[in-house]
């Protein structure tokens, strides 16, 4: 990992959350939560810890869904435990071993190539204990940009109501319709969670590169044909990232402690000054909507 990348990184995005969902589900679905240990109340908890514990303890997890960057555990009685991993959230099973699960101090004490089993720390905001056999599950978030809340059966929450279609379900027509009469840059539109839920900085840059569209182009000036290429590019990069376990650029680690490898396939994101892998032109970095944005001046128009 290159120094300084953690501050620019915006994972977990949709692929990392989907990998988390797939890999944590076998440890979670069908099990009854006997107790939930939490840290003190903070802005991480949209449902206060005491109430959260009362809502989930004794409940069996029926299934685990995802919408955009949100994980949704449906419990008995159809109440929903909703988790957003923010920028540095990590959801994993006991026994996972990765230096990414350790504090900077603990990492510094390790010998080269040494791994260490995770031990709960001050950043471990949720600790699920279950009836019967099977590992405990932890949610750790150093920066507390993640969120957790409980939604009672039959109710909804503004955070979920405002989400657009899941980005994996994007269609050319949906995207073209969304761009009409919009003066914002096309990248800003892709990052608008009310239009496409799940797209973040990495995959917006990568999909626009595949489509050959510059990220600063006004959305309303993107043609129907280009919207089709962007939609196809999104599905391709999101799908490929899921296949490769997501992007482990800074804190992200899968629930089993494994790193993703999509970061090795990035064409433009965080490659400022490096040659384009298609034409050799140095990748350029600009800022759009306060977000670092990477593109090729030759391949993208």
N, C-alpha and C positions, 0 to 999 in steps of 0.2 A: 504493500500500500504506500502510495506516495505521500509524503508529509504535506499537511495542509488540506488534503482532500476531504477530511472529515467535516470541516466547516462548510464545504460547498455541497456536500452530499445531501440528497433528499430522499433516500430510501428509509423505510420500506414504501415502495409503490405497489401497484396492483400485482405484478408478478411475485414479489417477495411475500405479500400477504396471502396470495393463492398457494404458494409453496408451503407457507406456514400452516394454512388451513388443511392441506392434504396430509402433511406429515404429523400434525398434532392431533388430527381427528381420531386415529386409532387409540390414542392415550386418553381421549376425552369422551367420545360418544359412547353412550350406554352405561357410563359410570355415575355413581351417586356422590355428590359433594358432601362429605361429612363435616368439613370445616373449611373456612376461608380466613387466612391470616392477611392482614393489611398493614400498611404503614399509616401514619397519622393523616388526618384529613388535609387535603391540598387541592390545587387546581387540577391535579390528575383525576380526581374523583368528581364526576358530574352527579353521581349518586353518592351521598356521604357514606363513608366506610361502614358505620354501624348499620345503616339501613341496607346497604348492599349485602352485608353478611346475612342479615335476616331474610333477605329475598332469595338467596341462592343456597344457603345451607340446607341440607336434606333433600335437595332437588337432583333429579337425574337429568343428564344432558341427553336430549333426544337426537339432535343432529347439529351440525356446524355448517353455517352458510357464510357467504361473503358477498358484499355489495361494495364495489369500488375498493377503497382501502379499509373498509370496516369488516371485522369478523363478528358474526352474530351466532351465539350459542343459544339454541332454542331449548328451553327447559320444560319439565313437566308442567302442565297447565298452560303452556304456550307463552309464558313470560320469556323475555329475551335479555340475555347478558351481551352487551355490545362493547366491543373493544376496538379502539383505534391505536395503532402502534406509534403514531407520530413520526418523529425523525430517528429516534434511537431505541424504540421499543423492541424487546426481545421476549418471545413467548416460547418456552421450551420445557422439556421433560427432565426430571431428575436423572442424573447420570450423564447428561450432555457435558462434553468437555471441549472448551474452546477458549483461547486467550481473549476473544471478543466478549466473553461473559465476565471478565475480570476487570477490576478497577485499574487505573493507570499505575497505581502503586504496586498492586499485586502482579501486574504484567512485568513491571521493571524488576521484580525479584526472581523471575523465572530464568532458568538457564536457557540458552539457545535451543529451539525446537522442543522445549519441555512443555507439556500440557498439564493442566490442573483441573480437577473436578470442581464444579461450581459449588460455592457455599453462599447462602442468602446473605445479602448485605443491605445497607440503608436504601439502596435503589430498587430493592425487590418489593414492589408495591402490592403484588398479589401472590399468594402461596396457597394453591388448592390442594387439599388433602381429601382422599376418596375412600369410600368403603371398599373392603376386599383388597385383592392384590393389584399391583400395578404402581407405576411411579407417580409421585407428586408432580404438579405442574407449577411453573413459576412465570410471572410476568415482571420483567425488569426494564426500567426506563430511567436512564441517567439524567436526562434533561427534562423529563416530565411534560413533554409536549404531547404525549399520548393521552388518551382519555378512556375512561370506563364508566358505563352507566347501565342501569337496569330499566327495561321498558316493560311494564305490566301487560298481561294479555289484553288484547283488544285496543291497546293504545299505540300511539306512534310518538316519534320525537322529531323536533325540527331538524336535527342533524341528518336524520335519515330521509325525512320528507323532501328536503331541498336537493337531494342527489339526483343527477340525471341518469341516463341509461348506463349500465356497466360498460366500460370501454371495450371489453371483449365482444360486445354485441353491436358495436358501431357499424353503421351502413353508410355507403356513399351518399344516399339521399338524405339521411339524418344529418350528416355533417354539412352537406351543401345547404340545406335549409337553415341550419344554425348560423352559417356564415353570412347570410344575406343581410344587408344594411348594417353590418357590424364594422365599426371603424378600428377596433382593437387589432393588434398583430395576431396573425394566425396562431402563433405559439400561445399567446395569452388565452385565446379561445380554447385551445386543447387542454389547458390547465384549469379551465373553469369547471369545477366539479358539478355544477348544476346542469352542465351539458353532457360531459363524459366523466363518469365517476371512476377514478383510479389512476388517471394519467398524471405523472409528475415530471420533473425536470429531465430526468435521464431519457425516458421513452418518448417525450415530446421531441427532443432534439434528434433522437435516432430515427423516429418515424418520418420527420420532415426531411431528413437527409435521404432516406430511401425514396421519398416522393419527389425529390428534386425541387423542393419549395423552400425559399428563404423564410426563416422564422419571423422576420420583421414585416413581412408582406401584410398589408391590410387584409383582414379576413374577407371582406366583401369583394376583393379583387382576385380571390382564389376561384378558379373555374370549376365547373362540375367535374371535368376530367381530372383535375388536380385533387379535388376532394376524394375522388375514387382512389387515387394513388395514395393519399394520406391515410384513408381508412384501411386500405390493404397493408400499408406500411405499419400502422399501429398493430393490427392483428398479427403481423409477422414478428415484430420485435417483442411484443408481449408474450406471444406463444413460445418464441425461442428462449426468452428469459425464463419462463416457467420450466421449460425442458432442461435448462442448464442450472436450475436451482436458484435463480435470481442473481442480483448483483451484491457481492460482499465488498463494498468499497470502504466502509468505515465500521459501523457497529453491527450491521445485519448478519445474523447467523440463523440457520434453519433450526427447527426444534430438536433435531438430533445432534446439534453441534457442528454440522457440516457447513462449510462455506459454499456460496454459489460461485459460478464461474462466468456468468454473462459479462462481467466487467472486462474480461479478456477479449470480447468480441465487439466492444464499442467502436463505432466508426468515427464519431465526432465528440461525444460528451466527454468533458474534462481532458481533451486532447489538444488544447490550445497551443499553437505553434508547431505541432507535429504534422508530418505530411499526410494529406488525404490518402486513404488506402486505395482510392480509385484513380485519382489524377495527379497526386503528388503536391497539390497546392497546400500551403500551410493552413491548418484549421484556425479559424478566427473565433475570438470570443468577444461578445458584446453583452450588454445588460438590457433585458426586456422585462418590464414590470418588476424590477429589483431582483431578477433571477439571472444568474450567469447562463449565457446561451451560446451554443457552439454550432458552427456550420462551415461549409465549404463554399467559398465565393465562386468557384468554377462549376461545381456539380449542382448547386442550388441557385434558382433564379427567382 
